[in-house]
Amino acid sequence: MTETKKKSRTKDAKARAAATETDAPGGAGEGAHEFRAETARLLHLLIHSVYSEREVFLRELISNSADACDKLRYEALAAPQLTAGDNTFRINVVVDAGGGTLSVEDNGIGMDREELIANLGTIARSGTRAFLDRLASSGEGSSLIGQFGVGFYAAFMVAREVEVISRRAGDAKAWRWHSTAGDGFTVGEAEQATAPARGTVVRLHLNEDGKEFLEPARIERIVRTYSGHVPVPVAIIEVKDGARGEPRAIGDASAIWRQPRSDVNEEAYQEFYGHVGGQFDQPALTIHYRAEGRHEYAVLLFVPSMPPFDLFDPERHARLRLYVRRVFITDQADLLPGYLRFMRGVVDSEDMPLNISREMLQNNPLVAQIRKAVTNRVLSELKKFSQKDADAYRAFWDGFGAVLKEGLYEDMERRDDLYALARFATTSAPEGGRSLADYVAAMKENQTAIYYLTGDDAARLAASPQLEGFRARGLEVLLLSDPIDSFWTAAALGFDGKPFRSVAQGSADLDAIPLAGDAGGETPAPPGEVAILIAIVKKALGEAVSDVVASQRLTASACCLVAPAGGPDRRLEKLLARRGGGQAGAMGLSAPVLEINPGHPLVAVLAAKAEGGAGAEKLSDAAWLLFDLARIAEGEGPQDAAAFCKRMSDIMTSALGGAAA
Ligand code: ADP
């Protein structure tokens, strides 16, 4: 093996830490290996699962084989000798009832010893890891196995023993991986006679429950259901009395994305989505078209109905598969922006050179043009979807809205298109589903801005004191509880000519809008009457606040905190401090403005005491309690828990007629 080749091979495995090895590296004997801890966990789960649709193991193995053929087809572009003598790719499913085995064979890229160890000892998919974490925390059980492909390891649901015999294309040696799950696995050199000339045989020694998969008709049905449209021909071979029968073709191996829409039925789409998406829910939306004109390419995309587990993976890659004239090139071309990373599917270009290297794709103008056009198309299809079936669209938005909203922040060019897609919970529609157009249509006379409030928890947001004055005036407020909301609102210029305004920032400026009916509660006291109290509170709180003011936005609560005008949103600041860890945390948050409600009886009685000459000393505890109450209303703890407890118990004691401690 040349050095460069070796490098590119190990690169694939680089991301996964190698499995623990107990033999000397490079040793030719049967090296014993342990599974990495998370793999062992997954295997344990699969073996003990009561998941009834165990047949999904077969689609996983066939999918892997199809990918292996795709990979070799690509490598052979630069190194045609790799497929010399056999350039027809195929997958055979071999049923040997007598021997109690079921095998999936392919003449794809194959794996060498290193790759067998790296690929079949660890878990590659970030989604699978996230899936395991979720299982551990919620115990949702095995129903998820079928929806989120767990890959190769699914074989252990039906097999007590799994053998993988593989020869990497171009290599002289073949290798045998073997495992009974419980005790890790071994890897050693395979006997030449049993090894494929190229590619991989995955042989399952079926367990008692797995015996049902020795029925050829059953296997045929399963392959048709899940793998009838993988782009490599699949055949069944029956072994009778030790002799292999003739291959019987199943599936058409057609590239369904290249067929006209009218020729493809829903089942075929569904099945292909399973293969290409690695997920097995129903697609919520299928987008299939052929772009013609300056550039020609076929597009077949799916919106999943269930968010994949790696949706919030920090890498944010959109893993569409790029083909050039049916040859798979890469799933790393970023054919869609990060905020559409939940899309699954294929783009197949007629115009790109076949020998394009993956590196060259990075700055390729054709890729950029396809990305632009496909992104626009996806957004317009989503818009149609929203107009056609509001309920289904709502479900889509609930699953993926938080991701799409990233686009509001990073894709200025398409911000209006994304605004049209966005749905919100608001004070008028706490259950969600409100569009900005709905909001604008319901704006009150003299209302000039689109009001919003951000926070961590949708339910708590709806109960925020900051909303009171807006509610009293019948003003609708968007309730934004996704972390990304703090970012896009900070950068948003406005929708339909109306600026976005936080109800928790700056002064409320609600004078121009009358209170609705008698919803308003008390009329605010004239500022003069609270001026002395304000001065005292401000002095008592010192640097904890940047100002203390009489509130326009409160009607029922005594106090609340808002961000100073012009500064960052309080929640954005908190998010940044959390993310930035030490440094940003050490910088501290900017001090909020404490608003007090002159119409509230507590504030009124404090104001009267202040007027009557009760000085800063007497009112200092009350000032701190007001401040802490406002913090608690935001879901935070008091500034100083011990001091809060003492003040609280002192006040209760004296209110109940006891003597101060
Ligand atoms: P995934 O397919 O999502 O990567 P799997 O656990 O199914 O996860 O497979 C792990 C890796 O093992 C694959 O990424 C691939 O590199 C390798 N692999 C599995 N089956 C085959 C095969 N038939 N031929 C070549 N490589 C394979």
Residues whose N, C-alpha, C, O or C-beta is under 5 A from the ligand:
A	BS01	ADP	N64 S65 A68 G110 M111 N119 A124 R125 V150 G151 F152 Y153 T200
